[in-house]
């Protein structure tokens, strides 16, 4: 098989996987406002990031606007003002992120609507590539479990 045919097949499989994840989303999770913290800083996944694009395709709304770029460094107060429904944290080693100033006032924190991904999940989520369908499944599972 020529390389371009293999690439096309791989892309179709990714697209099908992302679509399957979208279709698996329960009604209550669609439209959920999400903040995804990629790494300490805090650096967030904006709408223009590949993670932001997956969230959009799943029917979620990213609280980090496109104007801020794909991976902006944000002040924790930004998240307090945005007041997301669900918070996704890049990996469990960053769980202390929920102790940022003011975050104890966030309904998502008070109601345990935070997904802190393990090392394996984090590796899948933060690296674009052929595992993007798996990223979509992980995000969809988080939203199904945590969205109000």
DSSP file (Angstrom, degrees, kcal/mol; ACC not computed):
  #  RESIDUE AA STRUCTURE BP1 BP2  ACC     N-H-->O    O-->H-N    N-H-->O    O-->H-N    TCO  KAPPA ALPHA  PHI   PSI    X-CA   Y-CA   Z-CA
    1    1 A X              0   0    0      0, 0.0     5,-0.0     0, 0.0     0, 0.0   0.000 360.0 360.0 360.0 130.5    0.0    0.0    0.0
    2    2 A X    >>  -     0   0    0      1,-0.1     4,-1.9     4,-0.0     3,-0.8  -0.312 360.0-113.3 -62.3 149.4    1.4    3.4   -0.9
    3    3 A X  H 3> S+     0   0    0      1,-0.3     4,-2.6     2,-0.2     5,-0.2   0.861 115.6  55.8 -54.8 -38.9    2.2    5.6    2.1
    4    4 A X  H 3> S+     0   0    0      1,-0.2     4,-2.2     2,-0.2    -1,-0.3   0.851 106.7  50.4 -66.6 -31.0   -0.5    8.2    1.2
    5    5 A X  H <> S+     0   0    0     -3,-0.8     4,-2.5     2,-0.2    -1,-0.2   0.899 110.9  49.2 -70.1 -39.5   -3.1    5.4    1.2
    6    6 A X  H  X S+     0   0    0     -4,-1.9     4,-2.5     2,-0.2    -2,-0.2   0.899 112.0  48.5 -63.6 -40.5   -1.9    4.2    4.6
    7    7 A X  H  X S+     0   0    0     -4,-2.6     4,-2.5     2,-0.2    -2,-0.2   0.911 111.1  50.1 -65.7 -42.2   -2.1    7.8    5.9
    8    8 A X  H  X S+     0   0    0     -4,-2.2     4,-2.4     2,-0.2    -2,-0.2   0.911 111.5  48.6 -62.6 -42.5   -5.6    8.3    4.5
    9    9 A X  H  X S+     0   0    0     -4,-2.5     4,-2.2     2,-0.2    -2,-0.2   0.925 111.3  49.6 -63.3 -44.7   -6.7    5.0    6.1
   10   10 A X  H  X S+     0   0    0     -4,-2.5     4,-2.2     1,-0.2    -2,-0.2   0.910 110.9  50.4 -60.9 -42.1   -5.2    6.0    9.5
   11   11 A X  H  X S+     0   0    0     -4,-2.5     4,-2.8     1,-0.2    -1,-0.2   0.913 108.7  51.2 -63.8 -42.3   -6.9    9.4    9.3
   12   12 A X  H  X S+     0   0    0     -4,-2.4     4,-2.6     1,-0.2    -1,-0.2   0.894 109.8  51.0 -61.0 -39.3  -10.3    7.8    8.5
   13   13 A X  H  X S+     0   0    0     -4,-2.2     4,-2.2     2,-0.2    -1,-0.2   0.902 110.8  48.0 -65.5 -40.9   -9.9    5.6   11.5
   14   14 A X  H  X S+     0   0    0     -4,-2.2     4,-2.6     2,-0.2     5,-0.2   0.951 112.8  48.5 -62.3 -48.9   -9.1    8.6   13.8
   15   15 A X  H  X S+     0   0    0     -4,-2.8     4,-2.4     1,-0.2    -2,-0.2   0.906 111.8  49.3 -58.2 -43.6  -12.1   10.5   12.4
   16   16 A X  H  X S+     0   0    0     -4,-2.6     4,-2.3     1,-0.2    -1,-0.2   0.893 111.3  50.0 -64.3 -39.5  -14.3    7.4   13.0
   17   17 A X  H  X S+     0   0    0     -4,-2.2     4,-2.1     2,-0.2    -2,-0.2   0.900 111.2  47.6 -66.1 -41.6  -13.0    7.1   16.5
   18   18 A X  H  X S+     0   0    0     -4,-2.6     4,-2.3     2,-0.2    -2,-0.2   0.912 112.5  50.0 -65.6 -41.8  -13.6   10.7   17.4
   19   19 A X  H  X S+     0   0    0     -4,-2.4     4,-2.5    -5,-0.2    -2,-0.2   0.898 109.0  51.8 -63.5 -40.5  -17.1   10.5   15.9
   20   20 A X  H  X S+     0   0    0     -4,-2.3     4,-1.2     2,-0.2    -1,-0.2   0.904 109.7  49.9 -62.3 -40.9  -17.9    7.4   17.9
   21   21 A X  H  < S+     0   0    0     -4,-2.1     4,-0.5     2,-0.2     3,-0.3   0.912 110.3  50.8 -63.3 -41.9  -16.7    9.2   21.1
   22   22 A X  H >< S+     0   0    0     -4,-2.3     3,-1.3     1,-0.2    -2,-0.2   0.921 109.6  49.8 -60.8 -44.1  -19.0   12.2   20.2
   23   23 A X  H 3< S+     0   0    0     -4,-2.5    -1,-0.2     1,-0.3    -2,-0.2   0.745 104.1  60.3 -68.5 -21.9  -22.0    9.9   19.7
   24   24 A X  T 3< S+     0   0    0     -4,-1.2     2,-0.3    -3,-0.3    -1,-0.3   0.594  79.3 112.5 -79.7  -9.6  -21.3    8.2   23.1
   25   25 A X    <   -     0   0    0     -3,-1.3     2,-0.1    -4,-0.5   116,-0.1  -0.457  67.9-130.0 -69.5 126.0  -21.8   11.5   24.8
   26   26 A X    >>  -     0   0    0     -2,-0.3     3,-1.5     1,-0.1     4,-0.9  -0.385  24.3-109.9 -70.5 156.2  -24.9   11.6   27.0
   27   27 A X  G >4 S+     0   0    0      1,-0.3     3,-0.8     2,-0.2    -1,-0.1   0.854 115.6  59.7 -56.2 -38.7  -27.2   14.6   26.6
   28   28 A X  G 34 S+     0   0    0      1,-0.2    -1,-0.3   119,-0.1   120,-0.0   0.748 103.7  52.3 -65.5 -21.5  -26.3   16.1   30.0
   29   29 A X  G X4 S+     0   0    0     -3,-1.5     3,-1.7   119,-0.1    -1,-0.2   0.690  84.3 100.4 -88.0 -19.6  -22.6   16.4   29.0
   30   30 A X  T << S+     0   0    0     -4,-0.9    30,-0.2    -3,-0.8    29,-0.1  -0.485  90.4  17.7 -70.9 133.1  -23.2   18.2   25.7
   31   31 A X  T 3  S+     0   0    0     28,-2.9    -1,-0.3     1,-0.3    29,-0.2   0.425  85.9 154.8  86.5  -1.0  -22.5   21.9   26.1
   32   32 A X    <   -     0   0    0     -3,-1.7    29,-3.3     1,-0.1     2,-0.6  -0.342  46.5-123.9 -60.1 139.2  -20.5   21.5   29.3
   33   33 A X  E     -a   61   0A   0     27,-0.2    53,-2.0    50,-0.1    52,-2.0  -0.786  36.6-166.6 -89.0 122.1  -18.1   24.3   29.9
   34   34 A X  E     -ab  62  86A   0     27,-3.2    29,-2.6    -2,-0.6     2,-0.5  -0.886  23.5-165.2-121.8 139.9  -14.6   22.8   30.3
   35   35 A X  E     - b   0  87A   0     51,-2.0    53,-3.2    -2,-0.4     2,-0.6  -0.994  12.8-166.8-116.6 124.1  -11.2   24.0   31.5
   36   36 A X  E     - b   0  88A   0     -2,-0.5     9,-2.6     9,-0.4     2,-0.7  -0.937   4.3-160.6-115.2 110.0   -8.3   21.7   30.5
   37   37 A X  E     -Cb  44  89A   0     51,-3.1    53,-3.0    -2,-0.6     7,-0.3  -0.817   7.4-175.4 -91.6 116.6   -5.0   22.4   32.3
   38   38 A X  E     -     0   0A   0      5,-2.2     2,-0.3    -2,-0.7     6,-0.2   0.906  61.5 -17.2 -79.8 -45.1   -2.2   20.8   30.3
   39   39 A X  E >> S-C   43   0A   0      4,-1.4     4,-2.9    51,-0.1     3,-0.5  -0.966  84.3 -65.5-156.1 169.0    0.7   21.5   32.7
   40   40 A X  T 34 S+     0   0    0     -2,-0.3    -2,-0.0     2,-0.2    54,-0.0  -0.194 102.2  65.0 -57.4 150.7    1.8   23.6   35.6
   41   41 A X  T 34 S-     0   0    0      1,-0.2    -1,-0.2    33,-0.0    32,-0.1  -0.172 126.2 -90.8 154.7 -50.2    2.1   27.3   34.9
   42   42 A X  T <4  +     0   0    0     -3,-0.5    32,-3.0    33,-0.1     2,-0.5   0.548  69.8 177.8 -80.7 138.2   -0.9   27.0   34.6
   43   43 A X  E  <  -CD  39  73A   0     -4,-2.9    -5,-2.2    30,-0.2    -4,-1.4  -0.908  12.5-161.8-102.6 130.1   -0.9   26.3   30.8
   44   44 A X  E     -C   37   0A   0     28,-2.7     2,-0.8    -2,-0.5    -7,-0.2  -0.714  24.3-112.0-112.5 159.8   -4.3   25.5   29.4
   45   45 A X        -     0   0    0     -9,-2.6    -9,-0.4    -2,-0.3    19,-0.3  -0.831  40.3-158.1 -88.7 111.8   -5.6   23.9   26.3
   46   46 A X    >   -     0   0    0     24,-3.5     3,-1.5    -2,-0.8     6,-0.5  -0.264  34.5 -93.0 -82.8 175.2   -7.2   26.7   24.3
   47   47 A X  T 3  S+     0   0    0     17,-1.2     9,-0.1     1,-0.3    23,-0.1   0.820 124.7  54.7 -57.2 -32.8   -9.9   26.3   21.6
   48   48 A X  T 3  S+     0   0    0     21,-0.3    -1,-0.3    17,-0.1    22,-0.2   0.545  88.4  95.8 -83.8  -6.9   -7.2   26.2   18.9
   49   49 A X  S <> S-     0   0    0     -3,-1.5     4,-2.5    21,-0.3     5,-0.2  -0.379  89.5-112.5 -76.1 162.0   -5.2   23.4   20.5
   50   50 A X  H  > S+     0   0    0      1,-0.2     4,-1.9     2,-0.2     5,-0.1   0.862 121.6  51.7 -63.7 -33.0   -5.8   19.8   19.3
   51   51 A X  H  > S+     0   0    0      2,-0.2     4,-2.5     1,-0.2    -1,-0.2   0.901 109.1  50.2 -67.4 -40.3   -7.3   19.1   22.7
   52   52 A X  H  > S+     0   0    0     -6,-0.5     4,-2.3     1,-0.2    -2,-0.2   0.888 108.7  52.1 -63.5 -39.3   -9.6   22.1   22.3
   53   53 A X  H  X S+     0   0    0     -4,-2.5     4,-2.4     2,-0.2    -1,-0.2   0.899 109.4  49.5 -64.2 -40.1  -10.7   20.9   18.9
   54   54 A X  H  X S+     0   0    0     -4,-1.9     4,-1.9     2,-0.2    -2,-0.2   0.933 109.0  52.2 -64.7 -44.5  -11.6   17.5   20.3
   55   55 A X  H  X>S+     0   0    0     -4,-2.5     5,-2.4     1,-0.2     4,-0.5   0.925 110.8  48.6 -56.3 -44.4  -13.6   19.1   23.1
   56   56 A X  H ><5S+     0   0    0     -4,-2.3     3,-1.4     1,-0.2    -1,-0.2   0.924 109.5  51.4 -61.7 -44.7  -15.5   21.1   20.5
   57   57 A X  H 3<5S+     0   0    0     -4,-2.4    -1,-0.2     1,-0.3    -2,-0.2   0.805 106.2  55.8 -64.4 -27.6  -16.2   18.0   18.4
   58   58 A X  H 3<5S-     0   0    0     -4,-1.9    -1,-0.3    -5,-0.2    -2,-0.2   0.607 122.9-106.9 -78.0 -10.8  -17.5   16.3   21.5
   59   59 A X  T <<5S+     0   0    0     -3,-1.4   -28,-2.9    -4,-0.5    -3,-0.2   0.512  78.4 129.1  97.1   6.1  -20.0   19.1   22.0
   60   60 A X      < -     0   0    0     -5,-2.4     2,-0.5   -30,-0.2    -1,-0.3  -0.463  55.1-127.4 -86.9 165.3  -18.3   20.7   25.0
   61   61 A X  E     -a   33   0A   0    -29,-3.3   -27,-3.2    -2,-0.1     2,-0.4  -0.969  14.7-138.5-117.9 123.9  -17.4   24.4   25.3
   62   62 A X  E     -a   34   0A   0     -2,-0.5   -27,-0.2   -29,-0.2   -15,-0.1  -0.648   2.1-151.9 -79.5 130.0  -13.8   25.4   26.1
   63   63 A X  S    S+     0   0    0    -29,-2.6     2,-0.8    -2,-0.4    -1,-0.1   0.607  79.7  83.6 -78.2 -10.0  -13.7   28.3   28.6
   64   64 A X  S    S-     0   0    0    -30,-0.4   -17,-1.2   -19,-0.3    -2,-0.1  -0.838  83.3-135.7 -95.0 109.9  -10.3   29.4   27.1
   65   65 A X    >   -     0   0    0     -2,-0.8     3,-1.8   -19,-0.2     4,-0.2  -0.229  15.0-116.7 -69.2 154.3  -11.1   31.5   24.0
   66   66 A X  G >  S+     0   0    0      1,-0.3     3,-2.2     2,-0.2    -1,-0.1   0.804 109.0  72.2 -56.7 -32.5   -9.3   31.1   20.7
   67   67 A X  G 3  S+     0   0    0      1,-0.3    -1,-0.3     3,-0.0     3,-0.1   0.726  90.5  59.9 -59.8 -21.6   -8.0   34.7   21.0
   68   68 A X  G <  S-     0   0    0     -3,-1.8    -1,-0.3     1,-0.3    -2,-0.2   0.534 112.3-118.5 -85.1  -5.9   -5.6   33.5   23.8
   69   69 A X    X   -     0   0    0     -3,-2.2     3,-0.5    -4,-0.2   -21,-0.3  -0.265  36.2 -60.9  94.4 176.8   -3.9   31.0   21.5
   70   70 A X  T 3  S+     0   0    0      1,-0.2   -24,-3.5   -22,-0.2   -21,-0.3   0.865 126.7  14.2 -71.4 -37.3   -3.6   27.2   21.6
   71   71 A X  T 3  S+     0   0    0    -26,-0.2    -1,-0.2    -3,-0.2   -26,-0.2  -0.501  80.9 178.5-138.2  67.8   -1.7   26.8   25.0
   72   72 A X    <   -     0   0    0     -3,-0.5   -28,-2.7   -28,-0.1     2,-0.6  -0.354  31.1-124.0 -73.8 150.4   -1.9   30.1   26.9
   73   73 A X  B     -D   43   0A   0    -30,-0.2     2,-0.3    -5,-0.1   -30,-0.2  -0.844  40.1-166.3 -88.6 124.7   -0.4   30.5   30.4
   74   74 A X        -     0   0    0    -32,-3.0     2,-0.3    -2,-0.6   -33,-0.0  -0.799  24.5-118.3-117.6 154.0   -3.2   31.7   32.5
   75   75 A X    >>  -     0   0    0     -2,-0.3     3,-2.1     1,-0.1     4,-0.7  -0.697  31.8-121.5 -80.0 139.2   -3.6   33.2   36.0
   76   76 A X  H 3> S+     0   0    0     -2,-0.3     4,-1.5     1,-0.3     3,-0.4   0.795 112.1  67.3 -53.9 -26.6   -5.7   30.9   38.3
   77   77 A X  H 3> S+     0   0    0      1,-0.2     4,-2.5     2,-0.2    -1,-0.3   0.804  88.6  65.2 -64.7 -27.7   -8.1   33.8   38.6
   78   78 A X  H <> S+     0   0    0     -3,-2.1     4,-2.4     1,-0.2    -1,-0.2   0.927 103.0  47.0 -57.4 -44.1   -9.0   33.4   35.0
   79   79 A X  H  X S+     0   0    0     -4,-0.7     4,-2.4    -3,-0.4     5,-0.4   0.882 108.7  54.4 -67.4 -38.2  -10.5   30.0   35.8
   80   80 A X  H  < S+     0   0    0     -4,-1.5    -1,-0.2     1,-0.2    -2,-0.2   0.934 112.1  44.3 -60.6 -45.1  -12.4   31.4   38.8
   81   81 A X  H  < S+     0   0    0     -4,-2.5    -2,-0.2     1,-0.2    -1,-0.2   0.883 114.2  49.5 -66.3 -37.6  -14.0   34.0   36.6
   82   82 A X  H  < S-     0   0    0     -4,-2.4    -2,-0.2    -5,-0.2    -1,-0.2   0.822  87.7-163.3 -71.9 -30.8  -14.7   31.4   33.8
   83   83 A X     <  -     0   0    0     -4,-2.4    -3,-0.1    -5,-0.2   -50,-0.1   0.930  13.6-153.6  47.7  64.6  -16.3   29.1   36.4
   84   84 A X        -     0   0    0     -5,-0.4    24,-0.5     1,-0.1   -50,-0.2  -0.206  19.3-135.4 -66.9 157.1  -16.2   25.9   34.3
   85   85 A X  S    S+     0   0    0    -52,-2.0     2,-0.4     1,-0.2   -51,-0.2   0.838  92.5  22.2 -75.3 -35.5  -18.6   23.0   34.8
   86   86 A X  E     -b   34   0A   0    -53,-2.0   -51,-2.0    61,-0.1     2,-0.5  -0.988  67.8-154.7-136.2 140.8  -15.8   20.4   34.5
   87   87 A X  E     -be  35 114A   0     26,-2.2    28,-2.9    -2,-0.4     2,-0.5  -0.974   6.3-163.1-116.8 130.5  -12.0   20.7   35.0
   88   88 A X  E     -be  36 115A   0    -53,-3.2   -51,-3.1    -2,-0.5     2,-0.5  -0.956   6.5-159.3-111.4 130.0   -9.6   18.4   33.3
   89   89 A X  E     -be  37 116A   0     26,-3.4    28,-2.0    -2,-0.5   -51,-0.2  -0.946  21.7-127.5-116.0 127.1   -6.1   18.2   34.8
   90   90 A X  S    S-     0   0    0    -53,-3.0     2,-0.3    -2,-0.5    35,-0.1   0.749  83.6 -10.9 -43.7 -41.7   -3.2   16.9   32.6
   91   91 A X    >   -     0   0    0     31,-0.1     3,-2.4    30,-0.1    27,-0.2  -0.990  68.1-104.8-159.5 161.9   -2.1   14.3   35.1
   92   92 A X  G >  S+     0   0    0     25,-2.0     3,-1.9    -2,-0.3     4,-0.2   0.729 110.7  72.3 -61.8 -23.1   -2.5   13.3   38.7
   93   93 A X  G 3  S+     0   0    0      1,-0.3     3,-0.3    24,-0.2    -1,-0.3   0.673  96.7  54.2 -66.4 -12.6    0.8   14.8   39.7
   94   94 A X  G X   +     0   0    0     -3,-2.4     3,-2.8     1,-0.2    -1,-0.3   0.177  69.4 118.2-102.4  16.2   -0.9   18.2   39.2
   95   95 A X  G X   +     0   0    0     -3,-1.9     3,-1.7     1,-0.3    -1,-0.2   0.776  62.6  71.9 -57.0 -26.1   -3.8   17.5   41.6
   96   96 A X  G >  S+     0   0    0     -3,-0.3     3,-2.3     1,-0.3    -1,-0.3   0.602  72.9  89.0 -66.4  -6.6   -2.7   20.3   43.8
   97   97 A X  G X  S+     0   0    0     -3,-2.8     3,-2.0     1,-0.3    -1,-0.3   0.842  75.9  65.4 -56.7 -32.2   -4.0   22.6   41.0
   98   98 A X  G <  S+     0   0    0     -3,-1.7    -1,-0.3     1,-0.3    -2,-0.2   0.598  93.3  62.1 -69.4  -7.6   -7.4   22.5   42.7
   99   99 A X  G <  S+     0   0    0     -3,-2.3    -1,-0.3    -4,-0.1    -2,-0.2   0.324  74.2 128.8 -97.3   7.2   -5.8   24.3   45.6
  100  100 A X  S X  S-     0   0    0     -3,-2.0     3,-2.0     1,-0.2     4,-0.5  -0.228  79.4 -74.1 -55.2 152.4   -5.0   27.4   43.5
  101  101 A X  T 3  S+     0   0    0      1,-0.3   -21,-0.2     2,-0.1    -1,-0.2  -0.269 118.5   5.0 -53.6 127.4   -6.2   30.6   45.0
  102  102 A X  T >  S+     0   0    0     -3,-0.1     3,-1.9     1,-0.1     4,-0.3   0.215  95.3 110.6  85.9 -14.7   -9.9   30.9   44.7
  103  103 A X  G X   +     0   0    0     -3,-2.0     3,-1.5     1,-0.3     6,-0.3   0.757  64.5  71.5 -67.8 -21.2  -10.5   27.5   43.2
  104  104 A X  G 3  S+     0   0    0     -4,-0.5    -1,-0.3     1,-0.3    -3,-0.1   0.692  93.6  58.3 -65.5 -15.1  -12.2   26.3   46.4
  105  105 A X  G <  S+     0   0    0     -3,-1.9    -1,-0.3     4,-0.1     2,-0.2   0.606  82.3 106.5 -86.4 -12.4  -15.1   28.6   45.3
  106  106 A X    <>  -     0   0    0     -3,-1.5     4,-2.7    -4,-0.3     3,-0.3  -0.485  67.3-143.8 -71.9 131.7  -15.5   26.8   42.0
  107  107 A X  H  > S+     0   0    0     -2,-0.2     4,-2.6     1,-0.2     6,-0.2   0.871 101.3  59.3 -60.7 -36.9  -18.6   24.6   41.9
  108  108 A X  H  4>S+     0   0    0    -24,-0.5     5,-3.7     2,-0.2    -1,-0.2   0.889 110.7  41.6 -60.1 -39.2  -16.6   22.0   39.8
  109  109 A X  H >45S+     0   0    0     -6,-0.3     3,-1.5    -3,-0.3    -2,-0.2   0.940 115.2  48.9 -73.1 -48.2  -14.1   21.7   42.6
  110  110 A X  H 3<5S+     0   0    0     -4,-2.7    -2,-0.2     1,-0.3    -1,-0.2   0.841 117.0  42.6 -60.8 -33.5  -16.7   21.6   45.4
  111  111 A X  T 3<5S-     0   0    0     -4,-2.6    -1,-0.3    -5,-0.2    -2,-0.2   0.217 113.7-115.1-100.6  14.8  -18.8   19.0   43.6
  112  112 A X  T < 5 +     0   0    0     -3,-1.5     2,-0.3     1,-0.2    -3,-0.2   0.880  63.6 148.2  55.8  44.0  -15.7   16.9   42.5
  113  113 A X      < +     0   0    0     -5,-3.7   -26,-2.2    -6,-0.2     2,-0.4  -0.360  34.7 116.4-100.7  51.8  -16.2   17.5   38.8
  114  114 A X  E     -e   87   0A   0     -2,-0.3     2,-0.6   -28,-0.2   -26,-0.2  -0.979  51.1-157.5-123.2 129.0  -12.5   17.3   38.2
  115  115 A X  E     -e   88   0A   0    -28,-2.9   -26,-3.4    -2,-0.4     2,-0.7  -0.940   7.9-173.6-106.4 116.1  -10.8   14.6   36.1
  116  116 A X  E     -e   89   0A   0     -2,-0.6   -24,-0.2   -28,-0.2   -26,-0.2  -0.943  21.4-143.3-108.3 111.4   -7.1   14.2   37.0
  117  117 A X        -     0   0    0    -28,-2.0   -25,-2.0    -2,-0.7   -24,-0.2  -0.417   9.0-119.8 -81.3 147.1   -5.7   11.8   34.4
  118  118 A X     >  -     0   0    0    -27,-0.2     4,-3.1    -2,-0.1     5,-0.2  -0.209  39.0 -92.3 -75.1 175.3   -3.1    9.1   35.1
  119  119 A X  H  > S+     0   0    0      1,-0.2     4,-2.2     2,-0.2     5,-0.1   0.882 125.5  47.9 -59.7 -42.1    0.3    9.1   33.4
  120  120 A X  H  > S+     0   0    0      2,-0.2     4,-1.8     1,-0.2    -1,-0.2   0.945 114.8  44.8 -66.0 -48.1   -0.8    6.8   30.6
  121  121 A X  H  > S+     0   0    0      1,-0.2     4,-2.8     2,-0.2    -2,-0.2   0.919 112.6  52.6 -61.3 -43.0   -4.0    8.8   29.9
  122  122 A X  H  X S+     0   0    0     -4,-3.1     4,-2.6     1,-0.2    -1,-0.2   0.903 105.9  53.6 -60.1 -41.9   -2.1   12.1   30.1
  123  123 A X  H  X S+     0   0    0     -4,-2.2     4,-0.6    -5,-0.2    -1,-0.2   0.896 112.1  45.2 -59.9 -40.4    0.5   10.8   27.6
  124  124 A X  H >< S+     0   0    0     -4,-1.8     3,-0.5     1,-0.2    -2,-0.2   0.918 115.6  47.5 -67.4 -43.6   -2.4   10.0   25.1
  125  125 A X  H 3< S+     0   0    0     -4,-2.8    -2,-0.2     1,-0.2    -1,-0.2   0.853 112.9  43.8 -70.2 -37.0   -4.1   13.3   25.8
  126  126 A X  H 3< S+     0   0    0     -4,-2.6     2,-0.6    -5,-0.2    -1,-0.2   0.451 101.0  72.8 -95.6   1.7   -1.2   15.8   25.4
  127  127 A X  S << S-     0   0    0     -4,-0.6     4,-0.2    -3,-0.5    -1,-0.1  -0.942  74.0-141.3-118.5 113.6    0.5   14.3   22.3
  128  128 A X        +     0   0    0     -2,-0.6     2,-0.3     2,-0.1    -2,-0.1  -0.395  55.3  82.3 -68.4 148.8   -1.2   14.8   19.0
  129  129 A X  S >  S-     0   0    0     -2,-0.1     3,-1.6    -5,-0.0    -2,-0.0  -0.993  92.7 -23.0 153.8-157.0   -1.0   11.9   16.6
  130  130 A X  T 3  S+     0   0    0     -2,-0.3     3,-0.4     1,-0.3     4,-0.2   0.592 121.7  65.7 -66.6  -9.7   -2.7    8.6   15.8
  131  131 A X  T 3>  +     0   0    0     -4,-0.2     4,-2.1     1,-0.2    -1,-0.3   0.192  65.2 109.5 -95.8  18.6   -4.1    8.2   19.3
  132  132 A X  H <> S+     0   0    0     -3,-1.6     4,-2.2     1,-0.2    -1,-0.2   0.826  74.8  56.1 -64.4 -30.5   -6.4   11.2   19.0
  133  133 A X  H  > S+     0   0    0     -3,-0.4     4,-2.0     2,-0.2    -1,-0.2   0.898 107.2  49.6 -66.1 -38.3   -9.5    8.9   18.8
  134  134 A X  H  > S+     0   0    0      2,-0.2     4,-2.4     1,-0.2    -2,-0.2   0.891 108.0  54.1 -65.4 -38.8   -8.3    7.5   22.2
  135  135 A X  H  X S+     0   0    0     -4,-2.1     4,-2.6     1,-0.2     5,-0.2   0.924 107.5  50.7 -57.7 -44.9   -8.0   11.0   23.5
  136  136 A X  H  X S+     0   0    0     -4,-2.2     4,-2.6     1,-0.2    -1,-0.2   0.895 109.4  50.3 -62.1 -40.4  -11.6   11.7   22.4
  137  137 A X  H  X S+     0   0    0     -4,-2.0     4,-2.3     2,-0.2    -1,-0.2   0.912 110.8  48.9 -64.3 -41.9  -12.8    8.6   24.3
  138  138 A X  H  X S+     0   0    0     -4,-2.4     4,-2.1     2,-0.2    -2,-0.2   0.933 114.3  45.1 -63.8 -46.0  -10.9    9.6   27.5
  139  139 A X  H  X S+     0   0    0     -4,-2.6     4,-2.7     1,-0.2    -2,-0.2   0.906 112.3  51.9 -64.1 -41.4  -12.4   13.1   27.3
  140  140 A X  H  X S+     0   0    0     -4,-2.6     4,-2.7    -5,-0.2    -1,-0.2   0.896 109.0  50.5 -63.0 -39.9  -15.9   11.8   26.6
  141  141 A X  H  X S+     0   0    0     -4,-2.3     4,-2.2     2,-0.2    -1,-0.2   0.923 110.7  49.4 -64.1 -43.5  -15.7    9.4   29.5
  142  142 A X  H  X S+     0   0    0     -4,-2.1     4,-2.7     1,-0.2     5,-0.3   0.947 113.4  46.1 -58.7 -49.3  -14.6   12.3   31.8
  143  143 A X  H  X S+     0   0    0     -4,-2.7     4,-2.3     1,-0.2    -2,-0.2   0.897 111.4  51.4 -63.2 -41.0  -17.5   14.4   30.6
  144  144 A X  H  < S+     0   0    0     -4,-2.7    -1,-0.2     1,-0.2    -2,-0.2   0.888 117.8  39.8 -62.4 -38.2  -20.0   11.6   30.9
  145  145 A X  H  < S+     0   0    0     -4,-2.2    -2,-0.2    -5,-0.2    -1,-0.2   0.833 128.9  26.0 -79.2 -33.6  -18.9   11.0   34.5
  146  146 A X  H  < S+     0   0    0     -4,-2.7    -3,-0.2    -5,-0.2    -2,-0.2   0.683  85.9 106.6-112.0 -21.4  -18.4   14.6   35.7
  147  147 A X     <        0   0    0     -4,-2.3  -118,-0.1    -5,-0.3   -61,-0.1  -0.332 360.0 360.0 -65.0 142.9  -20.6   17.0   33.7
  148  148 A X              0   0    0   -119,-0.1    -1,-0.2   -35,-0.1  -119,-0.1   0.509 360.0 360.0 -69.4 360.0  -23.6   18.3   35.6
